[in-house]
């Protein structure tokens, strides 16, 4: 076969692949009397870009010779499909690597929420380019790591629009609308993604007027723009307005349907549930977001029978699905079922902070301090979850309910968060002496002088009456009774704090 014939065949094949016509490309490939590495790589890349990972892998394994492009195409396909382990195996086997391969692997780790692996790989690169920095920055931003996003952004030797968009998105995801505004205004230029990022930040922060101002100033809009506006109205309970925008959309995707479904799911009343169920039935293609949205609608209304039936029908449940059921069971008072569901969930997923919180609430209401304390201490060691302030508050409540007031007070003082009135109210509610009650009340008022619990009752088990204290803050009370917490402590400190309970239990 003459060389120009091979070039002609390859050019036709490349034309089909660039247009995304896989069937036509495959037919041309099969008809070729001779194939070179360019032809093989073109077909491999076409299947990879379509997300057809298994077929791309078959082509890769059949290739008589592989080059850097073919290795990188398979790596990128694995990354895009979420196959992080496969992508890592391909990366390790590559005979040589270029920046594209390094950056694709960093993106794979970041998208798979393996940010420590992504950072280690980023640091191990012979030299980072702007794409490398942006891949790492996007990983931090999209996974909600605001501090790391800001630090990396300021450490970048060079930035582009992608960098700025990641920063704005990180602030928006964290609910820091003011900082998102400042970053947006400081950008050297804007594009559609920039405007959508700021609009989404306003939407997530419930700032409808800000979102509409950005919308009015946008020279062009896309489906992401309209989805953000629907979400903005939906998040503030303006269901009718969200529905009007939804009905006027020229095209919709799964996020469009989910945004409106979330609006109905968040509303109260039987009519909203009916709307949510009807909308769910109309969705052309359901995904896990739409399933979970209706599930949350049922659990918020306490319709646990309907919620369980829907939950059992979800094709692939994720942590959000389990979290919805757990929180619904805990909220409805069915704490034993919540605990059983938690144990069942561990067979499919590692618990996250939200699911652990729901079960801690159930243990607290059941008065099971032993199991509650055990779960709290295992959050980091067994599940890799750092206890949040809400977790500490649950444990404080459990200790106070079980009359371990000294341990509860010690835990308030050593926890790695600044105490608020909420933690001291948990202790105050369980106090059974004038001294303990006065101490807890002082801390409540020092943090919130206008707290609603102005009249607190402290029970005496050996008396037939209740002593009610009218807790009125004095002028400048908060300044006179300022409280400076100790330095943040580790979980080991919490364990020491509970030692007295451990010996007595």
Backbone torsions as a table, in degrees:
resi	resn	phi	psi	omega
1	UNK	NA	130.4	-178.3
2	UNK	-68.7	151.9	-176.5
3	UNK	-61.9	-38.5	-178.4
4	UNK	-68.0	-25.8	175.8
5	UNK	-69.0	-40.9	177.5
6	UNK	-63.6	-41.6	177.3
7	UNK	-61.8	-40.3	-180.0
8	UNK	-64.9	-46.9	178.4
9	UNK	-58.3	-46.3	-177.5
10	UNK	-64.5	-36.6	178.8
11	UNK	-64.6	-41.9	178.1
12	UNK	-65.0	-43.3	178.4
13	UNK	-59.3	-45.0	-179.6
14	UNK	-63.7	-35.4	178.6
15	UNK	-62.9	-42.0	178.3
16	UNK	-65.9	-43.8	-177.3
17	UNK	-67.3	-37.3	-179.9
18	UNK	-66.9	-27.3	176.9
19	UNK	-88.0	-1.1	178.6
20	UNK	76.8	16.0	-179.5
21	UNK	-90.5	85.0	-174.7
22	UNK	-65.0	-42.6	-177.4
23	UNK	-61.8	-47.2	178.3
24	UNK	-63.4	-40.1	179.1
25	UNK	-63.5	-41.9	179.3
26	UNK	-64.2	-37.9	179.2
27	UNK	-65.4	-42.9	177.5
28	UNK	-63.4	-42.7	-179.1
29	UNK	-61.2	-44.4	-179.4
30	UNK	-66.5	-30.0	-177.7
31	UNK	-82.1	-14.0	-177.2
32	UNK	-66.1	125.1	178.7
33	UNK	-69.5	-20.9	179.6
34	UNK	-149.5	143.5	-178.1
35	UNK	-131.0	142.3	174.8
36	UNK	-112.8	-179.0	-176.5
37	UNK	-63.4	-28.6	179.2
38	UNK	-66.0	-42.4	179.6
39	UNK	-64.9	-45.8	178.4
40	UNK	-59.7	-45.2	-177.7
41	UNK	-67.2	-35.3	179.2
42	UNK	-63.3	-43.9	179.6
43	UNK	-69.1	-40.8	177.3
44	UNK	-59.1	-47.0	-179.2
45	UNK	-63.5	-36.8	-180.0
46	UNK	-62.2	-47.0	178.4
47	UNK	-67.4	-36.0	179.8
48	UNK	-64.7	-43.1	-179.0
49	UNK	-67.3	-25.4	176.7
50	UNK	-85.1	-1.4	-179.8
51	UNK	80.2	12.4	-179.6
52	UNK	-88.8	75.5	-170.2
53	UNK	-66.8	-43.4	-177.2
54	UNK	-63.5	-42.3	178.2
55	UNK	-66.5	-38.7	177.1
56	UNK	-62.0	-38.7	179.1
57	UNK	-66.7	-38.8	177.2
58	UNK	-61.8	-44.3	178.9
59	UNK	-63.3	-42.6	-179.5
60	UNK	-59.7	-45.0	-178.3
61	UNK	-69.9	-23.0	179.8
62	UNK	-87.5	-10.7	-176.0
63	UNK	-65.8	129.2	177.2
64	UNK	-66.5	-32.5	177.1
65	UNK	-139.6	141.0	179.3
66	UNK	-118.1	143.8	177.5
67	UNK	-121.3	-178.6	-177.9
68	UNK	-61.0	-36.2	-178.7
69	UNK	-65.3	-42.6	-178.8
70	UNK	-67.3	-41.8	176.3
71	UNK	-60.3	-45.2	-177.5
72	UNK	-67.3	-37.6	178.6
73	UNK	-62.3	-41.8	179.1
74	UNK	-68.6	-38.5	177.4
75	UNK	-63.1	-44.7	-180.0
76	UNK	-64.2	-38.3	178.8
77	UNK	-64.6	-41.9	177.9
78	UNK	-63.9	-40.5	178.5
79	UNK	-62.8	-47.2	-178.1
80	UNK	-64.8	-28.4	-178.7
81	UNK	-86.9	-0.8	179.9
82	UNK	80.2	10.3	179.7
83	UNK	-86.3	76.6	-172.9
84	UNK	-66.2	-43.8	-178.0
85	UNK	-64.2	-41.0	178.6
86	UNK	-66.0	-41.0	178.2
87	UNK	-61.4	-40.7	179.2
88	UNK	-65.1	-39.3	178.9
89	UNK	-64.9	-41.0	178.1
90	UNK	-64.5	-43.8	-179.4
91	UNK	-60.0	-42.3	-178.7
92	UNK	-67.3	-29.4	-176.8
93	UNK	-87.0	-12.2	-175.8
94	UNK	-61.9	128.4	-179.9
95	UNK	-67.0	-29.0	174.5
96	UNK	-149.5	159.3	-176.1
97	UNK	-135.9	143.8	172.3
98	UNK	-114.2	-178.0	-179.1
99	UNK	-58.9	-35.6	-179.3
100	UNK	-60.5	-43.7	-179.5
101	UNK	-65.5	-46.4	178.6
102	UNK	-59.0	-46.0	-177.5
103	UNK	-67.4	-36.7	177.9
104	UNK	-63.9	-38.0	179.9
105	UNK	-71.5	-38.7	175.9
106	UNK	-60.8	-43.6	178.7
107	UNK	-63.5	-38.6	179.1
108	UNK	-62.3	-46.4	178.0
109	UNK	-63.1	-43.4	-178.0
110	UNK	-64.3	-44.4	179.7
111	UNK	-67.4	-27.4	176.7
112	UNK	-87.8	10.8	178.1
113	UNK	63.3	22.9	176.2
114	UNK	-100.1	69.0	-171.3
115	UNK	-70.9	-29.4	177.6
116	UNK	-66.5	-42.2	176.6
117	UNK	-64.4	-39.5	179.0
118	UNK	-62.7	-43.1	-179.5
119	UNK	-67.5	-39.4	177.7
120	UNK	-61.9	-41.6	178.9
121	UNK	-68.1	-40.6	177.7
122	UNK	-59.0	-44.9	179.8
123	UNK	-68.1	-27.0	-177.4
124	UNK	-84.3	-8.6	-179.4
125	UNK	-61.5	139.9	176.5
126	UNK	-57.7	-38.2	176.8
127	UNK	-159.8	132.9	179.8
128	UNK	-91.7	142.1	171.6
129	UNK	-107.9	-178.1	-176.7
130	UNK	-61.7	-35.5	178.6
131	UNK	-63.5	-38.9	178.7
132	UNK	-62.2	-48.3	178.7
133	UNK	-60.2	-43.4	-178.7
134	UNK	-68.1	-34.8	177.9
135	UNK	-63.8	-43.3	179.0
136	UNK	-68.3	-41.5	-180.0
137	UNK	-63.1	-44.0	178.9
138	UNK	-63.9	-35.6	177.4
139	UNK	-61.2	-46.4	177.7
140	UNK	-65.2	-44.5	-175.8
141	UNK	-63.2	-50.1	-174.9
142	UNK	-71.5	-19.4	179.3
143	UNK	-99.8	10.5	172.2
144	UNK	79.6	18.3	179.1
145	UNK	-93.7	84.4	-172.9
146	UNK	-66.8	-47.3	-176.7
147	UNK	-59.3	-46.3	179.8
148	UNK	-64.5	-35.7	178.4
149	UNK	-62.5	-47.9	-178.0
150	UNK	-64.7	-44.1	-179.3
151	UNK	-62.8	-44.3	-179.4
152	UNK	-67.5	-37.7	178.8
153	UNK	-58.9	-46.2	-177.9
154	UNK	-73.1	-19.5	178.6
155	UNK	-86.6	-9.6	-176.4
156	UNK	-66.5	132.4	177.3
157	UNK	-70.7	-22.8	-179.8
158	UNK	-151.2	146.8	-179.8
159	UNK	-131.6	154.3	173.3
160	UNK	-133.6	-170.9	-178.4
161	UNK	-60.2	-35.6	179.0
162	UNK	-60.6	-40.8	179.5
163	UNK	-62.9	-49.4	-179.7
164	UNK	-62.6	-40.2	179.9
165	UNK	-63.1	-37.7	177.3
166	UNK	-64.6	-39.3	179.4
167	UNK	-65.0	-47.3	178.6
168	UNK	-60.7	-43.2	179.3
169	UNK	-62.5	-37.7	179.4
170	UNK	-65.5	-44.1	177.1
171	UNK	-62.1	-42.3	-179.8
172	UNK	-63.5	-43.7	179.7
173	UNK	-63.7	-30.9	-179.5
174	UNK	-85.2	-4.2	180.0
175	UNK	81.9	9.9	-179.9
176	UNK	-92.8	78.3	-174.5
177	UNK	-66.5	-37.0	-178.3
178	UNK	-62.0	-46.2	179.1
179	UNK	-66.9	-34.8	176.4
180	UNK	-62.5	-40.6	177.0
181	UNK	-61.2	-46.2	-178.8
182	UNK	-62.5	-42.3	178.9
183	UNK	-66.3	-39.7	-179.6
184	UNK	-63.5	-42.8	-179.5
185	UNK	-70.9	-25.7	-179.2
186	UNK	-82.3	-8.7	-178.2
187	UNK	-64.9	138.7	179.6
188	UNK	-66.0	-28.2	176.5
189	UNK	-157.8	166.0	179.6
190	UNK	-122.9	152.4	168.0
191	UNK	-130.6	-173.7	-177.4
192	UNK	-60.0	-41.0	179.8
193	UNK	-63.4	-38.7	178.8
194	UNK	-60.7	-49.3	-179.5
195	UNK	-63.2	-40.0	178.4
196	UNK	-65.1	-36.9	179.0
197	UNK	-64.1	-44.3	179.8
198	UNK	-68.9	-40.4	179.2
199	UNK	-62.7	-41.5	178.2
200	UNK	-65.2	-37.0	177.4
201	UNK	-62.0	-44.9	175.6
202	UNK	-61.1	-42.9	-178.7
203	UNK	-60.8	-48.6	-178.6
204	UNK	-67.9	-26.2	177.6
205	UNK	-89.3	2.5	179.0
206	UNK	72.5	19.1	-179.1
207	UNK	-94.4	82.9	-174.4
208	UNK	-66.2	-41.9	-178.7
209	UNK	-62.7	-40.8	176.4
210	UNK	-62.8	-41.3	178.8
211	UNK	-63.3	-41.3	-179.8
212	UNK	-68.3	-34.4	178.0
213	UNK	-64.8	-42.0	176.8
214	UNK	-65.0	-41.6	-180.0
215	UNK	-59.9	-44.1	-178.7
216	UNK	-64.3	-30.9	-176.9
217	UNK	-85.9	-8.0	-175.5
218	UNK	-77.3	127.0	177.9
219	UNK	-72.0	-24.9	176.8
220	UNK	-141.9	156.7	-179.3
221	UNK	-137.0	154.4	176.0
222	UNK	-134.7	-170.1	-176.1
223	UNK	-67.5	-29.3	176.6
224	UNK	-64.0	-39.9	178.5
225	UNK	-58.8	-51.8	-176.3
226	UNK	-67.9	-36.5	176.6
227	UNK	-60.7	-40.1	-180.0
228	UNK	-65.4	-38.8	178.9
229	UNK	-67.6	-42.2	176.3
230	UNK	-59.1	-44.3	179.7
231	UNK	-64.1	-37.7	-180.0
232	UNK	-60.8	-49.0	178.6
233	UNK	-66.7	-40.4	-177.7
234	UNK	-63.6	-41.2	-176.6
235	UNK	-66.0	-23.9	-179.7
236	UNK	-98.3	6.8	176.8
237	UNK	84.3	9.1	177.8
238	UNK	-87.7	72.9	-173.4
239	UNK	-67.2	-38.6	-178.5
240	UNK	-64.0	-42.8	178.7
241	UNK	-65.2	-40.6	178.2
242	UNK	-62.1	-39.0	-179.7
243	UNK	-67.1	-37.5	178.9
244	UNK	-63.6	-43.5	178.4
245	UNK	-66.0	-41.6	179.0
246	UNK	-59.5	-44.9	-179.2
247	UNK	-65.8	-28.1	-177.6
248	UNK	-87.9	-5.2	-177.1
249	UNK	-67.3	130.7	179.0
250	UNK	-67.3	-29.4	175.4
251	UNK	-145.5	157.0	-179.2
252	UNK	-136.2	151.3	171.7
253	UNK	-125.3	-171.7	-176.5
254	UNK	-62.3	-31.9	178.8
255	UNK	-68.8	-32.7	177.9
256	UNK	-63.4	-49.6	179.0
257	UNK	-62.1	-42.0	-177.8
258	UNK	-64.4	-39.2	-179.0
259	UNK	-60.6	-45.0	179.5
260	UNK	-70.6	-38.2	178.4
261	UNK	-61.9	-39.8	177.9
262	UNK	-61.7	-37.1	179.4
263	UNK	-61.1	-48.0	179.1
264	UNK	-68.2	-35.8	-179.0
265	UNK	-65.8	-34.8	-177.8
266	UNK	-78.1	-22.4	-179.1
267	UNK	-73.6	159.4	-179.2
268	UNK	-103.0	158.0	176.3
269	UNK	105.9	153.8	-178.1
270	UNK	-64.7	-33.0	-179.1
271	UNK	-64.0	-40.0	178.7
272	UNK	-65.5	-38.1	177.3
273	UNK	-63.3	-40.7	178.5
274	UNK	-63.2	-41.7	177.6
275	UNK	-62.5	-43.7	-179.4
276	UNK	-63.2	-42.9	179.9
277	UNK	-66.1	-40.7	179.1
278	UNK	-64.1	-43.8	179.9
279	UNK	-64.2	-40.3	178.8
280	UNK	-59.8	-41.5	179.7
281	UNK	-67.9	-24.4	-177.7
282	UNK	-87.3	-13.0	-175.9
283	UNK	-65.0	124.3	-177.6
284	UNK	-65.0	-40.4	179.0
285	UNK	-134.0	114.7	-179.4
286	UNK	-87.9	143.3	172.2
287	UNK	-126.1	-177.2	-175.3
288	UNK	-64.1	-28.2	179.5
289	UNK	-66.1	-44.3	-179.2
290	UNK	-68.3	-39.9	176.6
291	UNK	-59.7	-47.6	-177.4
292	UNK	-66.8	-32.0	179.9
293	UNK	-63.8	-46.1	177.8
294	UNK	-67.5	-35.9	178.3
295	UNK	-61.2	-44.0	177.1
296	UNK	-63.1	-36.3	178.8
297	UNK	-60.6	-44.2	179.1
298	UNK	-65.3	-46.5	-175.7
299	UNK	-68.2	-34.7	178.5
300	UNK	-63.9	-33.8	179.9
301	UNK	-88.0	1.5	179.7
302	UNK	75.6	17.1	179.9
303	UNK	-87.6	71.1	-171.1
304	UNK	-73.4	-26.7	176.7
305	UNK	-67.3	-46.2	177.3
306	UNK	-65.3	-37.2	179.8
307	UNK	-64.3	-43.2	-179.5
308	UNK	-66.1	-38.7	178.2
309	UNK	-63.5	-43.3	178.8
310	UNK	-66.3	-42.8	-179.5
311	UNK	-58.3	-42.9	-179.9
312	UNK	-65.9	-21.9	-178.3
313	UNK	-93.3	-4.3	-179.9
314	UNK	-68.2	125.3	-176.6
315	UNK	-58.5	-48.0	178.9
316	UNK	-135.8	102.6	-178.3
317	UNK	-77.2	143.2	175.6
318	UNK	-118.3	-173.6	-177.6
319	UNK	-62.0	-33.5	179.4
320	UNK	-64.9	-39.9	178.2
321	UNK	-60.5	-49.3	179.0
322	UNK	-63.4	-40.0	179.9
323	UNK	-61.6	-37.9	178.8
324	UNK	-63.1	-44.4	-179.7
325	UNK	-66.9	-43.9	-179.5
326	UNK	-61.4	-46.2	-179.8
327	UNK	-66.0	-37.1	178.2
328	UNK	-63.9	-43.5	179.0
329	UNK	-65.7	-41.8	179.5
330	UNK	-65.3	-41.3	-178.7
331	UNK	-67.4	-34.1	-178.1
332	UNK	-82.5	-4.2	177.2
333	UNK	90.3	2.2	179.3
334	UNK	-89.4	71.3	-171.1
335	UNK	-71.0	-34.5	179.0
336	UNK	-65.0	-38.4	177.3
337	UNK	-68.2	-35.3	178.0
338	UNK	-63.0	-41.9	179.4
339	UNK	-66.7	-40.8	177.2
340	UNK	-63.0	-42.1	179.4
341	UNK	-63.8	-36.0	179.1
342	UNK	-62.5	-43.7	178.9
343	UNK	-65.8	-36.0	177.0
344	UNK	-67.7	-37.1	-179.8
345	UNK	-62.7	-35.8	-177.4
346	UNK	-63.5	-18.3	176.4
347	UNK	-75.2	-20.6	-178.4
348	UNK	-109.4	-37.1	-174.6
349	UNK	-141.7	152.5	168.1
350	UNK	-73.8	132.0	-179.1
351	UNK	-60.4	148.6	174.6
352	UNK	-107.4	-177.6	-175.8
353	UNK	-60.8	-39.0	-177.2
354	UNK	-67.2	-46.0	-178.8
355	UNK	-66.6	-37.8	177.7
356	UNK	-63.7	-38.6	179.5
357	UNK	-62.4	-43.3	-180.0
358	UNK	-60.0	-40.4	-178.5
359	UNK	-74.5	-35.3	175.1
360	UNK	-60.8	-39.3	176.8
361	UNK	-61.2	-42.1	-180.0
362	UNK	-65.4	-43.8	176.9
363	UNK	-60.9	-39.2	-179.9
364	UNK	-62.8	-46.0	-178.9
365	UNK	-69.9	-29.3	177.6
366	UNK	-81.0	-9.9	-178.8
367	UNK	73.5	20.7	-178.0
368	UNK	-92.9	79.8	-177.8
369	UNK	-66.4	-36.6	-177.8
370	UNK	-60.7	-51.2	-178.9
371	UNK	-69.6	-35.4	178.8
372	UNK	-64.7	-45.4	177.6
373	UNK	-63.5	-39.8	-179.5
374	UNK	-63.2	-42.5	178.5
375	UNK	-66.2	-42.0	-179.6
376	UNK	-58.8	-46.1	-177.4
377	UNK	-70.6	-19.4	-178.8
378	UNK	-92.1	-5.0	-176.2
379	UNK	-58.5	-43.3	-179.7
380	UNK	-83.9	-43.4	-174.2
381	UNK	-70.8	-41.9	-175.5
382	UNK	-97.1	-32.0	-172.4
383	UNK	-114.5	-6.4	178.7
384	UNK	68.4	26.8	-178.7
385	UNK	-110.9	126.3	175.5
386	UNK	-77.5	125.9	-179.8
387	UNK	-57.8	134.5	178.1
388	UNK	-92.8	176.1	178.9
389	UNK	-62.0	-35.6	178.8
390	UNK	-64.0	-37.9	176.9
391	UNK	-62.5	-45.1	178.3
392	UNK	-61.1	-40.7	-178.6
393	UNK	-63.2	-38.4	177.2
394	UNK	-62.7	-43.6	-179.9
395	UNK	-66.8	-39.2	176.1
396	UNK	-59.2	-43.9	179.2
397	UNK	-62.4	-42.6	179.2
398	UNK	-62.8	-45.4	179.3
399	UNK	-62.9	-42.8	-179.3
400	UNK	-64.9	-42.6	179.1
401	UNK	-62.0	-32.7	-178.7
402	UNK	-88.5	9.1	177.0
403	UNK	71.3	18.4	172.6
404	UNK	-91.1	68.8	-171.7
405	UNK	-71.1	-37.3	179.7
406	UNK	-65.0	-40.7	179.2
407	UNK	-66.8	-38.7	178.1
408	UNK	-64.0	-42.8	179.5
409	UNK	-64.6	-41.5	178.9
410	UNK	-64.0	-39.0	-179.2
411	UNK	-66.4	-37.7	176.5
412	UNK	-60.4	-39.3	-175.2
413	UNK	-75.0	-32.6	-173.9
414	UNK	-100.4	-9.1	-177.1
415	UNK	-63.6	149.3	-174.3
416	UNK	-79.1	38.3	178.2
417	UNK	-141.5	152.8	176.7
418	UNK	-73.0	121.6	-178.9
419	UNK	-64.7	145.7	174.3
420	UNK	-119.0	-178.1	-179.8
421	UNK	-61.1	-29.8	-174.7
422	UNK	-57.6	-45.6	-177.5
423	UNK	-66.0	-40.3	-179.2
424	UNK	-71.8	-28.7	175.4
425	UNK	-64.3	-39.0	176.7
426	UNK	-57.7	-42.2	179.4
427	UNK	-71.4	-41.8	-178.3
428	UNK	-61.3	-38.4	-177.6
429	UNK	-63.9	-26.1	-177.2
430	UNK	-100.5	-4.7	-177.4
431	UNK	-65.5	137.8	-179.1
432	UNK	-124.6	20.6	175.0
433	UNK	-140.3	154.0	179.9
434	UNK	-60.6	-41.1	-176.1
435	UNK	-64.7	-50.4	-179.2
436	UNK	-63.9	-41.0	-179.0
437	UNK	-64.7	-42.4	179.7
438	UNK	-64.0	-41.8	179.5
439	UNK	-60.9	-48.2	-179.6
440	UNK	-65.2	-39.7	-179.8
441	UNK	-62.8	-39.5	178.3
442	UNK	-59.9	-42.3	179.9
443	UNK	-66.7	-37.3	177.8
444	UNK	-61.0	-50.3	-175.9
445	UNK	-70.3	-28.7	177.8
446	UNK	-64.9	-29.5	-178.4
447	UNK	-97.4	-27.2	-178.8
448	UNK	-147.2	84.4	-177.6
449	UNK	-60.0	-25.5	-178.9
450	UNK	-99.7	25.3	-176.6
451	UNK	-60.2	143.0	-176.0
452	UNK	-63.7	-23.9	-178.9
453	UNK	-84.3	63.6	179.8
454	UNK	-69.5	-35.3	177.6
455	UNK	-106.2	115.8	-178.8
456	UNK	-115.1	140.4	178.2
457	UNK	-108.4	130.5	178.4
458	UNK	-114.3	119.1	-174.9
459	UNK	-83.5	138.9	172.1
460	UNK	-109.8	116.8	-177.1
461	UNK	-65.2	-23.6	-176.8
462	UNK	-99.1	13.2	179.3
463	UNK	-129.2	154.9	-179.4
464	UNK	-87.4	-8.0	-176.9
465	UNK	-114.8	171.8	176.4
466	UNK	-118.0	138.0	178.7
467	UNK	-97.7	118.0	-178.1
468	UNK	-104.8	126.9	179.1
469	UNK	-103.0	129.1	174.0
470	UNK	-90.6	108.0	-172.6
471	UNK	-95.3	98.5	179.7
472	UNK	-111.0	122.2	-179.8
473	UNK	-69.1	140.4	175.7
474	UNK	-80.1	163.6	176.2
475	UNK	-58.0	139.5	-179.9
476	UNK	56.6	29.3	-177.7
477	UNK	-61.9	-44.7	-175.4
478	UNK	-64.9	-36.9	179.8
479	UNK	-68.9	-36.2	-177.4
480	UNK	-74.8	-25.5	-175.7
481	UNK	-118.2	44.6	179.1
482	UNK	-66.8	146.6	-177.3
483	UNK	-124.9	122.8	178.4
484	UNK	-107.1	113.6	-178.0
485	UNK	-69.1	156.3	176.1
486	UNK	-70.6	169.5	179.2
487	UNK	-61.3	148.1	179.8
488	UNK	-51.9	136.4	-178.2
489	UNK	-109.0	168.9	-179.5
490	UNK	-91.5	174.8	177.9
491	UNK	-65.8	-26.2	177.5
492	UNK	-63.8	-34.9	177.5
493	UNK	-64.1	-39.1	177.1
494	UNK	-62.5	-39.5	178.3
495	UNK	-61.3	-42.5	177.8
496	UNK	-63.7	-37.3	179.4
497	UNK	-61.9	-31.9	-177.2
498	UNK	-91.6	4.7	-173.6
499	UNK	-60.8	-39.3	-179.5
500	UNK	-62.2	-40.0	177.1
501	UNK	-64.2	-41.5	-175.9
502	UNK	-58.8	-39.8	-178.0
503	UNK	-74.9	-27.9	-177.3
504	UNK	-87.8	-23.4	-174.9
505	UNK	-74.5	NA	NA
